[in-house]
Amino acid sequence: MKIERDNNDYGNSTSNFLSDSYYYETSTAVAELSQQEAESIFTNQTDSVDDLLDRLLISTIIDDKERFFLIGKLAEGHTKAINVNGHMHDKINSIVPYVTFLGKTAYYYKLKNTEGKLEDTVEIEKKKMMLPIWLLKKEDKFSTAQNKMANRFKGEHKVSLLTPGMEVDLTINVEESKCFIESEIARWAIKYKAVNDEDNKTVIKKRPEAKKFDNTETVFVDIGGGSTDAVLLAKGLNAPISKDSFQVINIQPFLGRLEVLMREKLLEHFSSVKALEKFIVENYKKQKYILSNPNTGKKVDLTEQITEMLKEYAEILVTRVSDTFNTIANNRELKYVYFGGEAPILAPYIREFISNRFSEDILERNHYFLADILEEDGTELFRPTSRTVNLAALEILSLNEIKVAATK
């Protein structure tokens, strides 16, 4: 089996993938099990590949030892789950991205191959991923960290999918592996889009809405669960000028702040940060947080506690981003674009604070969320969302590389 383009975003909360334009995602949760635990975890076979992504059980050889891992939804509440929430996750050295890569590739193989083979090979031509700015800044050169991450995936890997009913032994060969800079990479998806032309061929077109950034430097603020990165782009959404243009915002990780909220005020209602985060994600559009017991019908209004935390977090975030880049830009006019997994949750409180601290005019002229920028286009192959804009950018780069190679 061949995968031409394999683009990966290993997030703290959710990992997102585009394999030859097919989108899928899984919870960033991994639990390492003993062989005995692995053999006894399932009581029934998995009959449909539709259920496999939530039931990924694999083994692989690491340092000459076979190790067993549960990945995704079932690993979330497991006592042996590797905790990547609430703190800065070192993706270069953590086993979580690597194990997730093996598991998700096994899932994609089963999705595309229903012949029931017991062993096979997956050839990945171009694999791309990203690292957050704080990890890149730990090295003297960004490229040092990028190469370390990319090299973890290049070459041959072996994985056994052990989920009952879905068993297969795979050899995965990654021909080319590249690592990019989170946040900065998003400019390619905001500046360009991939569409099908009249001959049903994929073409890369510039977005007309990107013109609003032609004459002003722009700060991308990528609000993730583990860290918030920000980067100052040159006019026209072009590459940053210096290393100082890349900043890690000094603020407690969003998932870490959720953990404090849960521990101090909501412990009786939620058993884990994942559960609290899921509740907020399901209710943030209404800005009302009513917890309902499906068995008793009893309802508890948690709006005040959660909203208070979100407002406070938004105020600290905007203040620190503004102070950082006003200093760097020496008070030149800047535009700001907010995205990342937590940006939609915080959006109303960010807008409210900017309007109150500065003015409604400044908010409308210089501050944007992804939905404010990207116009609906039914011909777009993969329309970015706040959570997937970095991933969409990798897809744009991959498609462009293939186009360039075909013209040589």
N, C-alpha and C positions, 0 to 999 in steps of 0.2 A: 504494500500500500504506500502511496506517495502523498505527502502533504507539501504543497508548494509554498504556502505562506502560513506561518504559525506565530501569531502575535499574542503576547501574554502580559497581563497586569496583575501582579501578585500583591493584592491589597491586604491591609490588616484585618478587615472585616469580611470582604468578599474578593475572590480572585476571578477575573474576567478573561475570556479567551475569544479569539477570532481565528479559526482554522479554515483557510480557503473560503473566507467570508461567512462561515457558519459561526454564529454567536452562541456561547454557553457560559455558565458561571457556576461556581460552587463556593460554599462557605469556607473561609480560610481557617479551617480547623483540622488538626491532625493529632491522632492519639497513637502512640507506639504501644503495641501489645506483645505479649509473649506468644509463642506458637500455640500453646494450649488455649489461650484466650481467643486467638484468631480462629482456631478451628471450631470453637463452640459459640461464637457470637451470633450466628444466624441459625434459625430453626427451620426455615423454608427456603426454597430456591427462588431466585429472582427470574420471573418469566418474561418480563418486558424490559428492553433496553431503556425505555422511558423512565424506569425507576432506578436505573443503575447509578446515575449521578449522585443520588442520595445514599447509596449503599456501596461505596467504593472501599474494597478491602484488597490490599496488595502486599506483596513481599518483594524485596530486592536485596542484592548483596552489597553491603557497605563494609569496607575494611575486612573483606574475606569472611563476613558473617551474615547469615540470612536474617533480615529484620522485617517485622510485620507492622503494617500501618493501616489504620482506619482513617478515612478522609471525608471531610465535608459534614453534612448535617448530622450524621450519627456520632461524629466525633465531638460535636459541640459541648455536650453535657457530660462527656466521659470523664471519669476520675483521672485518667492518664492524658488528657488533652494537653497539648503544648500551648501555653498561654502566650498569645501575641497581641492581646488587647491591652490598651491602657498604657503602653510604653513604646519607645522607639524600637522597632523591629529590625534587627540587623539581617537583611535579606541575603547578604553576601555569604555569611557563615551559617545562617539558620538552615536547618534541614527541611523546614516547612515548604519553601518554594520548590525545592527539588522533588520532594515526595509528591507534592501537588501536581507538578509537571508529569510525573510518571503516571499518576492516577488519572488525570484528565486525558492524557494521550490514550490510555487503555480504553477509557470511555468512548472517545471519538472513534477509535478503531472498531469497537463493537457496534457503534451507531452506523458506521458505513459498511460493515462486513457482517452479513447474517448467515454465512456459509457454515459456521460452527467449527472453524479451524482450531486446533489445539495449540498451534504455534505459528508465528508469522513474523515478518519484519516491517517496520514502519520507517520510511525514508522521509526526513524533514529537510527540505531544501533551504529555506530561510526562516530562522527563528529569531524573533525580536522580543525584547523585554525592556524594563526601565528600572532605575534606582532613584530614590528621593535625594534631594540636594544635601541633606545632613550627612548621608552616608558618603556621598562624593567628596564632601569637604573634609572628611577625615584623612584623605590622601593629599599629597603635594600636588598631584594632577588628577583631574576628574577621570582621565582615561585609564589611570591605574585601577581605580575601583570598577570602572565599566568593563575592563578586560577581565578582571577577576570574576565578575558575575557572568559574563558571556562564556568564559571558558568552563564554567561548571557544567554547562549544557552541551558544549560541542563534543562530537564524537559518539561513541557507542554506549548505550545504556540497556540494561535488561530489567524487565519487570514481569512479575506474575500476577495476573488478576485472579483473585481467589474467591470473589463473590460467587456463591453457589448458583449454578445455572448459567454463569457467564465466564467460566474459567478459560484463560488463554495465557500462553507464555509469549512475550513479545521482546524482540530486539529492536531498539530505537536508535537510528543513526541520524545525527544532526550534522548536516554538511556545513552550514554557515550559521553562526550565532553572534548577534550584536546586541549591545545594551545602550540605551539612550537615557536622557535626562528627563525625569518626570517634571511636569509643569511646563518646562520650555518646549517639549515636544508637541504640546497641544496646539501650538501656533499653526502647525501644518493642517490640522483638522478644522481650525477656525478660518484659515485662509483659503483652503481648497476643499473640494468634495469629489467623490467618485460617483459617476453616473453612467448609465448605458445610453449609447447614442442610437440613432435610427437603425443602424445595422446590428444592434445588440452587442456592440463592443464596448468594453469599459474604457472610459476616458476620464482624465483628471481635469477639472475646471476650477477656475478661481471663483470664489464666492463674491457676488457683487456687494454684499453687506460688509465685507472686510474693508471697504473704502473708508469707513468712518475712522479707521485707525491709521490712515496714510500719513497724516501730518502731526501725529502726537505719539510720544513714547507711551508704552502700555505696560502695566504691571499685571501679570497673571498671578492670582492667588489661588493655590490649590489646597483646599481644606480637606484633609484626609482624617481617618480615624486615629492614625498613629502620629502624624506630624502635619504641620502646615508649612508648605514651601511657597516662596514667592520669587518671581523673576522679572526683571525690568528688561523689556524688549525695546529694540530700536524702532524708529518710525516705520510704519508699514508692516508691523508684526515681523520684523526681521530679527536676526540673531542678536543676542546680548553682546554688549561691547566689552565687558570685563568680568572678572571673577566676582567683583563686588556687586554685580547685577543679580547674582544668585544669593538669596537670603533664606535662612531658616527662621521662622517667626518664633520668638521666645514666648510660647504659650503652652500650657499643659495640654497633652494630647486629648482630643475630644472624647475618645473612649475612656481615657483615664478620668476625665471630669464626670462622665456618666457613672463610672464606678464609685466615685465619691458620693454622688447624688444617691445612688442605690444604697450604699452602705449607711449613709447618714439619715435618709428620709424615706426610702422606699423598700427597705429590706424585707418587709412583711409581704410585699406584693410581687417581687421578682427574685428568682433564684440565681440569675446570672446577668452579667452585663449584656450578653448576647440577647437575652430575653427582653431586657429594657430597651435596647437599641431597636429590636424588631418592633416593639410596641410603638416607639416614636416614629419609625419609618412608616408604619401603617396608618398613623393618625396626624402627621404633621401638616398635611394639606388643609385640614379643618382647623388647625391650631386649637383643637380641643382634645384633651387626653382623658377619655373616660374608659376605665378598665372594667370590663364586664366578665363575670364568672359564667361560662357557658352552661354550667351544670345547675347553678342556683338562680341565675338571673340577677344576682346582686351586682350593683354598679358602684364604683368608687371614682370620684372626680379628682384626678391628679394634675389637672391643668395648671394650677397655681405653682406647684413645686417645680414642674418641668419647665414651664414658661419662664419662671424666674431665673432658672439656671441658663436657659438658652439666651435670654436677653443679656445676662451678665457676660456670658462667653462671647457673644457677638460684639459687645462694647469693647472688651479687652482686645479682641482680635483686630477690629478696625483701627483702634488707637495705635496698636503696635505696628501694624502694617503701614499706616499713614506716617507715623513718626520715622520709621525706618527709611522709607523711600523719599520722603520730603528732604531728608538729609542727603541721601545719595544723589538725588536729582537737583539739589540746590534750589528747591522751590520752583522748578519748571513745571508747567502744567502737565499732569499725567492723567491717563485713563486707567481704570481698574476693571478687570474681568475676574469674577469669582466663579470657581467650579470645584469639582471634587465631590466625593461621596456625601459629605456633610453639608455642602453649600445649600442645597434646597431646603434643608431643615432650618438653617440659620438665616435664610434669605429675608424673611419679613422683619427680623430684628436688626439685621445689618442695615436694611433700608431705613428703618425707623431711626436708628442711631445716627446715620449719616445725615439724614434730613434735619434732625434736631441739632446736631453738632455743627454742621456746616450750613446747608440750605437745601431746599427742594430743587433749586436750579442746578446746584453742584451734583446732586444725586442723579438727576436725569441726564446731565451732560457728560459726566465722567465715570459713572459707576454702572456696571452691567453684570448681569448673570447670563449664563449660556443661552437660556430660553429667550433673552432679550435680543440676542444677536442672530441666531440661526433661523432663517425663514424656512417654512415648510416647503419641501420639494419632493414630490412623489417619485421622482426618478433617481433619487439618491440611494446608493446601495446600502449604506450603513449610516444612518443619521446619528451623530454623536449626542449623548446626553451628558449631564454633569458628571455622572459616574464613569462614562466610557469615552470621554473626549481624548484622553491620552492613548487609549487603545485604537480609536479611530485614526489617530495620527500615524501610528505604526502601520496601519493598513494602507494609508495613503502613500507612505514611503515605500512599502513593499511593492505596491502596484506600479509605482513610478520606476523602481529599479528594474522590474520585469519589462516595462515598456522601453527603457533605455537599452537594456541588453538585447531586446529584439531588433533594435535598429542598427546594431553594430554588425 
